[in-house]
């Protein structure tokens, strides 16, 4: 930096640091190499991934813990490899900054026929492709406006909690720009009061609350995206109402609270349907987040608190940022008028487990997922990949300050392994900033099936290389069990190659001795389960630890077993 200027790349990376990004993911390419020269001077840690798709997944996982994440790819081949991850971040409200190094301006202006293009001189096709999966974009071309354009796009990323795209031509990376913009913060603007609509919405919601006889709370995942978790927690404690989460919302609420009853599954539908008021925070009612819409609350009984609006039945009150509105609602409520709800729900922690004997084979129907709950501790980040782990994770009873990722809407299998890399980096970056629940160490725990693991297995090498504290439970059920349950239970297309999974750490360069020596275990029986989960090296070790759990190819959580049974019945009638 000289005087009041600095290189354009330095401006961008400094902005990311100011927003809380400490680790930057990506893959080197010929058009982003000069960009990467500015990473370390900006104070960022470069995390090189095995491919761009995994880099996108990792930035997504990072953002869900840290509040924003970023990756760098080269243009064309690199960014298109990452676009599936960017689309998933868009669908599930993950604020990711995708930085793309592009050819120099002269090449673009003269329509040069160069590599990584369609060889027709048309460079804007990539811009148009990305417009559909990002909430804001900018192709930088003028050093005078570049800082303001970067700030504009980054603000949109925070405001909507969705991905954005910034492209920098290789000849602009070192162009000097004014540094004065860095003296001001990029912040979501405070809400502007809308007295009429605010009063109408508050009056409507408060009256519904006071008039309810059987109220409840449903917490969904977009509560995280819009920073309302503290307000939602206060509301849950203030009302004492029975509270459920969706799968997307699991891990966002303290599950040890006596009025929190876990994930809303079809088993609880009768109770929820009997409620005359369902206050839904951050709703995300996709088919996969609602058991094919089976557990979506009735419109007549619901109040939906969306990002910038409140919906009461068919009435929508707009221009009300949800965080501000919940705060106003809590202030307005007269606690003496808040109704109580008498019910006979049983807290998940009090439910009994099936009886098993030590020599029995481990099964999901034997309570595998529930029995894992004591293994978790405050500060853990837990991830359940699409498939049986994603459904099984519903049964976890998590301690306070534990975060969980599970399948929501995008369901790109293989996502969770690179996302584990990103989430673990975010965890350690927060620890380094002394901002992680006063903890000096923490774990990230992944549950993934054999089929999903084969999609993105190479990122295990990055976890090893970065010396992250990650535990992987690999569910070896001989293929795509979730797909077998849905269709084609005996079809070859649901088979996968039978890898020797516990050899993977060795292949990917894991240490065999020393502080970060990787250890592996097998679980086949309940005796194995008890022995492995009490092993000090697994519980408190460092670096990668990997457990292979063997299960039958037709063993699945209840909801999937019902699909399998329906498939068998259909076959009998055909």
N, C-alpha and C positions, 0 to 999 in steps of 0.2 A: 504494500500500500504506500503511495506517495501522496503526501498532503491530504487533500479531501477526496481522493479518488482511489479506486481499487479495481482489480480485474472483475469482469462480469461474473465469471464462475465463482469467484470469491464472495461476491455479493449474495449470490443465490445460496451457497452453502452456509454462509454466516446466518442468513435468514432461517434456514432449516435448524441450525443450532439454537437460535433464539426461540424457536417454537418447540424445542425439546427433543429434536432428532439427534442422537449421539452415534448411531450406527447406520451406515448406508449400504444397501445391498445392490448387487448387480453383477454384470459380466463385462469384461473389457472387450472393446471392438474398435476397429480402426477409426471410427468417427467420434468416439467418446474418450479416447486416450488422453487427449490434452485436457479434457474436463477432469479426469481422474487425478491429474497432476495437482489439482487444487484441493483435493479432499483432505489430506492430512494437515496442510497449513490452516485449514478452516477449523480444525479441532474435531473433525469427524473420524470415526473408525470405519475403515473399508472392510466389508465382508464380501469376499468373492464367492459367488455361487457356482454350482455346476452347470446351470443353464438359466436362461432368462425367465422361464415360467416359474421355476423354483424361487428365483429372486423376487418375483411378484408376490408369490404366496408368502414368502418370508416378510416382506414389507407390510403385507396385510396383517399377519400375526403380530408384528411389532406394533402396528398402529392401534390395534384393539387393546393393547396394554398401555402404551405410551401416549396415545391421543393423536399421533400422526406418525407416518412412516414414509420412507422414500427409497426409490431404486433408480439406477442409471443403466440404460441400455444403448446400444447403437441403433440407428434408424433402420426401418425396413425389416430385415430378417430378425433383428434383436427385439424390437418392440412388438412385432407380430407374434413372436414366441411368448411374450409376456402378456398378450392381450387377454387371454382366458382368465388369468389371475386378476387383471384390472377389471374385467367385467364382473367377476365374483365380488370384488371389493365394492363395486357400484351397487350390486344387488343387495348386499348385506351391510351397507353403510360403514365402510372402512375408509378412513381418510388417508389416501396414499398419493404421494407426489411422484409421478413418472417423468423422469428427466431423460431426454433423448438427444444424443449427439447426432447432428446432421451434416451433410456435405457443405462445403463453403458456399457462400452466397453466389459467387460467380458461376459455379457449376449449376446451381438451381436456376439462376436467371437466364443462362444460355442453353438450358435444357440438355446438358451434357449426358451422353449415354454411358453411365458408369454403373459399377457393380452395386448390388443390393437394391436395384430399381427394376422396373419392368422393361427397361431398355427402350423406352419411348419418350423420355424427356419429361414425363409427368411426375412431379414430386409431391403433389398435394393429395394424392390418393391416400397416403398414410394418415394425413391430417383428418380427412373425411371419415376414414374408418374409426379413428379414435374418438371422434365427436360423439358417437353413440354410447360410449362406455365411460365417459368422463363428464364431469359437471362444468368444467371450464378448461380452456386451452389457450396457449399462446405460442406462436412461432416467432421467436425473437429475430429482429432484423435491423433495428435502429437502437444504437447505444443510448440515445437521449431519452427514449421512452422505456427502455428495458427494465430498469429498477421498478418503475411504477407498474408495469405489466406483470412482473414477477409477484409483487405485493398483491395485486388484484387477484391473481389466480390462487395464490396461497390462502387468501381470505375466503375465497369460495370453497376451498377444500375444507377449511374449518367450519364454515357456516353450514354447509350441507352434509358434512361428514361423508364425503364421497371423493373418488379419485379425480386428479387433475393431471394435465400433460403440459410440459414445458419443453420446447425444442430449442437447442442452441447450435447454430452453425459453427463448424470447427474454427473458422476464422474470426469468430466473435468471442471465443472463450477468454482471451487475454485482453480484449478491448477494455480500456478503462472507463468506468462509470462513476458518477458521484456517490459518495458513501453516506451522504447526509440522511438518506432514508432509513439507515440502520439505527438512528437515534430514537426512532419512534417504534412502538410495538405494533405488531399485527394482531388485532383482537376482534372478536365478534362484537359488533356494535351493541350497546345496551338497548333493551326494548324501549320503544316509544309508546307511552301510554295511549290506549284507545278507550277513553272513559265510557263511552256508550256501550260498545260491544263487550268490554271487560265487565261492566256492571251487569249487563244482561246475562252473560255466561256464568258469572259467579252466582247470581241469584238463582238461575236455573239449576246449577249443579248442587248448590247448598240445599235448595228445596227438595231435590231428589234424595239427597243424603238423609235429611231429617225425616223424610216420609218413608224411608225404606224400613222393612222389617227383617229382611234376610240379605244384607249386603256382603259383598266380598271384593277382593282385589286380585287383579291379574297383571303380572309384570312381564312385559315382553322386551325383546332385545334392543329396540330403538331407544330405550331409556338410557342405555350406555352412550349411544351415538350423540345424544343431545345433552349430556352432562347433568342428568336429573337424579342420579342415584341417591345422593344425600337427601334430597327432598322426598323421594319415594320411600326411603328408609324411615324418615321422620313420620310420614303419613301412616305407614304400616304400624309403627309403634304407638302412634297417637290413637288410632281407631281400634286396634286390637282385632280387626276383622280377619276372618280366614283368608289366607293369601296363597295363591298358586303362581307359578311362573310358566311360561311356555318353554319349549326346548331352547329357543334363542335367548330366553331370559335366565336360564338356569345359571347359577353362580353369581348373579348380580344382586341377590338378596341374601341376607344372613339366614341360613337354613336351620340354625339352632334356635331361632326365635320360636316360641311356643305356638304362634298362630301362622307359621309358614309350613305348608304341607307338600312341598315339592312340585314336580312338573304336572301340569294339567294334562292327563291322559284320558282315554275313553273310560277308564275305571272310575273316574270322578265326574263323568258327564251328568249323571243323574243329580248329583248334589249341585253342580253349577247351574243346571237348568232350573233347579228349584229356587235359585236366588232371584230376588226382584231388582237387584242392582249389582252390576259388575263394573267396577271402576278399572278400566284397562289403560295402563301406562305404557306408552311406546309401542302400540300394536303393529304387528308385522304378520298379517294373516295369510301367508302363502299356504298352499296345500300341504307341503311337507312340514310346516310348523304347526299345523292344526289337524294332523291325522286325516288328511284328505277332507278338510273342512268339517270333520265330525265334531271337533271340540271348539269351533268358533262360537263365542257367546252370541246369544240372541240379540238382534238389533234393538228390540223393544226394552231390554233391561240394561243395555250397555251405555256407558259414557266412555268415549275414546279420547284420550289425550295424545294428540298427534304433535309433530314437530312445531307447527305454527298455528294449530287450530284445536278447537274442542268440539266434538260431535256428540250431541245428545239425541239419540234416535235419528231422525232425519234432519234435524237442525244442526247447522255447522256455524260456529262462531270463529271467524277468521282473524288473522293478524294478532294472535296471542301466543308468543313464544312459550313453549311448554314449561320450561324451568321457572320462568317468571310467574306463570299462571298457577303452578302448584304452590309456590311460595305464597301467593296472594290467597289461595284457597285455604291453606293451613291457618293463615292469619285471620281469615274471616270466620272459621268454624267455632261455634260455641260447643265446647267439649261436653257440657251437660246435656246437649241435645243429640249427640252422636249415638245412634242406635247400636245396641250390642246384638250379637248373633249367636244363638244357642244351637249347637249341632253336636254330632257324634263322630266327627272326623278323628282318625287316629294319626298322631304325628309319625312320620316315616321312621324316626329313630326308635319308636316303640313297637314297630311291627316285628312279628316273629319270623324266623328263618326256617326253611325246611330242614329236617333232620338228615344228616349225612354221616357216613363212616369214613375213617381215614383212607381206606383202600378203594373207595368209590372213585370213579373217574370224575374229574371236574366238569360240571355242566352249568349252563346258564339257568336252566330250570332249577338247579340246586342252590341258586342264590349267589352265583359267582360275583355279580356286580355289587350287590348289597354288602357282601362280606369284605369287599375292598375298602369300604368307607373308613374303618379305623386306621388304614394306612396313610390317609391324607392328613396334612397338618396345615395350620394357618400359613398363608403365603404361597402355597403351591399353586401352580397353573396346570390345569388338567385339560387334555384334549382328547376327544373321542371321534375317530374318523367315521366318515360315511360308511354305513354297513351295520353289523351287529354291535360294534362298540358305540356308535352314535345313539342307538336305542337303549343299550345297556346302561349308558351313562345317566339316564333318567333316574336310575335306582340309587345313585350315589347320595349319601347324606354328607354334605361338605361342611367342614369347619368354617368359622368366620374368616374373612379376608382371603378366600380361595376363589380363583377365577376358573371358569370352565368354558371351552369352546366345543360345540357339537354341530352336526349338520343342520343347516337352516333352510336355505332356498337354492343356492347355486349348486351345491352337491357335486363339485368336481373332485372325483376320487383321487387320492394322493395329496390333496391340499394340506392335510394336517401335519405331515412330516416336515416340510419346509416351514409351515406356520409355527411349528414347535421351535425350530431354529430362531425365527423372528421373535416369538414371544419370550423365549429364554434370554435372548439378547436384551430385550426391553426390560426384563426382570433385573438383569445385572446392571444395566445402565441406571435404573432407578435406585438400586442398592448403592451404586457409586455416588449418586447424588444425595444419599441419605434420605430418600423419599419413598422407601418401600417398607411401610409398616414397622419401622424401627428394627428390621431384620438385617443381619449381616451375611446371611446365606439363605438360599431358597432352591427349590426344585421345580423342574418342569416335567410333567408326566404325560406320556402319549400312549393311547390305546389305539392300535391300528391292526386291521386284518391283513392276511397274507397278500390278497389281491391288490389292495390299496398300496401296500408297502412296495410292491413291484413297480408301481407307477413312478415313484420319486425317490427310490432307495438311495440314489447317489448322494443325496443331501445329508445322509448320515455321516459322510466323510467331512462335511463342513462343521457339523456339530462336534465331531472328534477333534478336528483341526482347531476349533475355537475354544476347546476345553470347557464346554458348557455342562452344567449339571443337569443332565437329561436322563430320565428313565423311560425305556420303551418296553411296553407290554405288547408283544406281537401275538395276535390271536390266529393260530394256524388251524383253520377249519377247512383246509383243502379246497380253496377256491372262493368264488363269489357267493357266499351263503345267502346274503340278502337278495341277490338276483334269483337264486334257486327258489327262495320262498315266494317271490313274485311270479316267476315264470320259468319254465324249463328246468325243473329240479334235477333231471338226469341228463341234461343236454351238455355236450362237450364245450359249448361256448361259455359255460360257467366254470370251467376248469382253468387252473393256472399251472404253470410249470412248478414242480416241487423243488424249491430252493432249500439249501442248508442255511437257514436264516442266521443262526448264531455264528456262522463263519463270516458274516458281513463285516463286523467290526475289524477283524483281522485283514480282510481284503482292503478296507478303507483306511488302513494305517493306524489303527488304535494301538496305544502303548500296551505292552504286556507286563510291565512292571513299573513301580514308582507310584507317585501320588495320584496320577490320572490313569492308572491301569484299568482298562475296560474289563468288566466281569459279566459273565452270562449265566443264566439258569434255565432249567426246564421245569414246567409244571404239567403233570398229567393227572395226579390224584389230589385229593384234599389234604393228604399228609404232605405232599410236595408244596401245596399252597401255603400251609401253615409254616413250613420250614423256610421257604424262600422269603415270604413276606416278613419274617422276623430276623432275617439275616442282616447283621449290622452293616455289611458292605453294600447291601441294596438300600437300606434305610438312610444311611448317613454317609455313603461313599461320595467320591467326587468323579466328575467326568461322566462318560456314557456308561449306563448299565442297561442290560437287555435281557428280557425274560420272554421265552417262547412258551405260550400256553396252548396246549393241544386240545382241540374240541372236535366233536363230530360235525360233519358237513351239514347236517340237518338240525343242529342245536342252535336255537336263536331265542331272543326275548319274546315274551308272550304275543305282542302285536304282530310280529313276523310269523310266529308259529300258526297264528290264525289264518294268515294268508296262505301258508303252506298247506294247511288242512283244507282250505277252500279249493286249492289247486288239485289236491288228491281227489276230492269229491267230484270236481268237474271231469277229471279223467275217467272216473267210474261211469259217468253218464254218457260219455262220448263213444 
